[in-house]
Amino acid sequence: MTDCAIRKAAWWAADYAYAGYWQARAFLSRSSAEAYAEGERAPLVILPGVYETWRFLEPLVARLNDRGHRVHVLETLERSQRPVADMAALVEDYLDENDLHDVILVAHSKGGLAGKMVMTGREGARV
């Protein structure tokens, strides 16, 4: 194996170890989204990737909340296993029902695809 191939394999292994650790931590976490519901800065809506709950992104959620952002979590997204268009519709409904404006979408993987649909959809002006 060349040095380049070894480095790529090491990064691949590190990436999967990181993701595995945070998936397990998220699965075992009993934290509540309400803990991040206060803040004066722009509201954030969390869009996790496939097979992830918002808790997979909790380290980032906590840091952003510490910086003054109110964090919104859509429990209805569950583990992001729905079609992307359905996920986007749930987010659009949430933005409308909660009258949110100037929203920042924080997305990972499949959540980013749903976020793109939201930004170009009927509630895109809210983002």
N, C-alpha and C positions, 0 to 999 in steps of 0.2 A: 504494500500500500504506500502511496506517496504521502508526503506531508500534507498536501492539500486535501486528499481524501480522508486522512485521519482527522484533520481539523473539522471538516464537514461532518464527519460521523460524531465527533465530540459535541459539536453544536447541536446536532440533531438529538443526541441523547440528553443533553442538558435541557433542551426545549421540552422534550416529552417528560422529563423528570419534573420540571417546573409545573407544567400543565397538570400532571398527575397529582402532584402535591396539593395544588390549589383546588382541583376537582374534589379530592378527598376532603379537604378542609371545608369546602363549600357544602358538601353533602352532610357533613357532621355539624355544621354551624347551626345554631339556634338563634342567631341575632335577628333583630327586627328592623325592617326598613324604616319604621317610625323614628328610630334613633338618629336618622339623617334627614329628617323632615323640616328642620329649621335652617334658615339662612336668608341673608339679604341680597346676595348677588344673584346673577341669572340662574333660573331654574334649570336643572339637569334632568334628563330622562335617560335611564339606563337601558341599553338594548344588548343583552348578552348573546353570545354565539350559540350554535346548535349544541344541544345536550347540556347547556349551562343554565344555571339560575343566576340571578343578580349577585348572589353571594360569591361567585367566582371572581367578580370584579370588586369585591368588598374592600380590599386594600386601597384601590384607587378611589372608590366611593368615599371612604373615610377621609382620605387626604383632601379631596375636593370639597367635602362638607366642612372640614377644618378651615378651609380657605373662604368659607362663607356662602357656599352654594347650597340651596335646598335641593335635595335629591328625591326624585320621583322614581318609584319602582312599580312596574306593572306586574303584579303577581299572575295576571291572566296569561302572560307570555310563557309561564311555567318554565320548561326546558327548551324553548325555542324549536319545537318539533313541527310546528304548523308551517304551511306554505308561507313564503315571504310576503305575498300580497295580504294574507290573513293577518300576519303579524303587524304589517303597516296599518291596516284598517283598525286594529285594536289601539295602536298608538295614536292614530288620528282621532278616534273616538275619545280617548283619554285627554288629549290636548283640548278638544272642544268641551267636554264635560267639566273639566277643571279650569276652563278659561285661561289657559297658559299662553303667554306671549314671550318672545325673545328667548326661546328655549334653546339649550345646547343639548344635542344628542350625543351621548357617550356610548359608543357601540364597539362590539368586537365581532369579527367574523360575520356570520349570518345576520347578526343584528345590524351590521353596517349596510347590508343589502336592504333590509327593511327600512332603515333610516333614509337611504337614498330615495326609496319610494315615498316616504313621508314628505321629504323636502320637495319633491316634484308633484305631490298630490294635493288634495283639496285643502289640507291644513298647512301646506308648505310655508305660507306667510308667517306662521307662528314660530317657525324655527329660524 
